[in-house]
Amino acid sequence: MLFIADSTTLTRPDHLVLGVDLLDDDRRPFRCIPPELWGIDNNLNIANMDWAEFADAVDENGVSRGSPRSLLRVPGSPVTAQRHERKLVLFLR
């Protein structure tokens, strides 16, 4: 996974970052808003989600603007994370 700050990133007001999978040419690149970059990177790195989940959840302009899952769960964990506005809230069961 490579995040690229290209001319689109630097000139658009929403600073869309380009995400490219370097290991598989068949996976289409997509853009994301900067606040979502960490979530994409972290979920791919821990194999919690895969590339297709993010690439398939882009909007009509090909941009990932939030998690494709409204509720994220860590397998085998009593912790559930849910996004509320710009905060990440953890709930213990």
C-alpha positions as CSV (number, residue, x, y, z in Angstrom):
1,M,0.0,0.0,0.0
2,L,1.3,3.4,-1.0
3,F,-0.4,6.7,-0.3
4,I,0.5,9.4,-2.8
5,A,0.2,13.1,-2.4
6,D,0.0,14.1,-6.1
7,S,-1.1,17.3,-7.9
8,T,-4.7,16.5,-7.2
9,T,-4.0,16.1,-3.5
10,L,-2.1,19.4,-3.4
11,T,-4.6,21.5,-5.5
12,R,-8.0,20.3,-4.4
13,P,-9.6,21.8,-1.2
14,D,-10.3,18.4,0.2
15,H,-6.7,17.2,-0.4
16,L,-7.7,13.7,-1.7
17,V,-4.8,11.2,-1.2
18,L,-4.3,8.5,-3.8
19,G,-4.0,4.9,-2.5
20,V,-2.3,2.3,-4.6
21,D,-1.7,-1.4,-4.0
22,L,1.9,-2.1,-5.1
23,L,1.5,-5.9,-4.7
24,D,-1.4,-6.5,-7.0
25,D,-1.9,-4.7,-10.4
26,D,-5.5,-5.9,-10.6
27,R,-6.6,-3.8,-7.6
28,R,-7.8,-0.5,-8.7
29,P,-6.4,2.6,-7.0
30,F,-8.8,4.9,-5.1
31,R,-8.6,8.2,-3.3
32,C,-9.4,9.0,0.3
33,I,-9.9,12.0,2.4
34,P,-6.9,12.6,4.8
35,P,-8.8,11.9,8.0
36,E,-9.6,8.4,6.8
37,L,-6.1,7.5,5.7
38,W,-5.0,6.1,9.1
39,G,-8.1,3.8,9.3
40,I,-7.4,2.4,5.8
41,D,-3.7,1.9,6.6
42,N,-4.3,0.3,10.0
43,N,-7.1,-2.0,8.9
44,L,-5.1,-3.3,5.9
45,N,-1.9,-3.7,8.0
46,I,-3.6,-5.9,10.7
47,A,-5.7,-7.7,8.0
48,N,-8.9,-6.6,9.7
49,M,-10.2,-5.6,6.3
50,D,-9.0,-6.1,2.8
51,W,-8.4,-3.8,-0.2
52,A,-11.7,-4.7,-1.9
53,E,-13.7,-3.6,1.1
54,F,-12.3,-0.1,0.8
55,A,-12.2,0.1,-3.0
56,D,-15.8,-1.1,-3.2
57,A,-17.0,1.5,-0.7
58,V,-15.9,4.6,-2.5
59,D,-18.5,7.2,-3.5
60,E,-19.6,8.1,-7.0
61,N,-16.3,10.1,-7.5
62,G,-14.1,7.1,-6.5
63,V,-13.3,8.6,-3.0
64,S,-13.4,6.8,0.3
65,R,-14.9,9.2,2.8
66,G,-15.4,6.9,5.7
67,S,-15.2,3.4,6.9
68,P,-17.1,0.9,4.8
69,R,-18.3,-0.7,8.0
70,S,-20.4,1.5,10.3
71,L,-19.4,-0.8,13.1
72,L,-15.9,-2.2,13.4
73,R,-15.2,-5.3,15.4
74,V,-12.0,-6.8,16.5
75,P,-12.3,-10.6,16.2
76,G,-12.2,-12.3,19.6
77,S,-12.3,-9.0,21.4
78,P,-15.0,-7.6,23.7
79,V,-14.3,-4.1,22.3
80,T,-16.5,-2.7,19.6
81,A,-15.6,0.6,18.0
82,Q,-18.1,2.9,16.5
83,R,-17.6,6.2,14.7
84,H,-19.6,9.2,15.9
85,E,-18.9,12.3,14.0
86,R,-15.1,12.8,14.2
87,K,-14.5,10.7,17.3
88,L,-13.8,7.0,17.8
89,V,-15.9,5.7,20.7
90,L,-15.1,2.3,22.3
91,F,-17.7,0.1,23.9
92,L,-16.9,-2.8,26.3
93,R,-19.2,-5.7,26.5
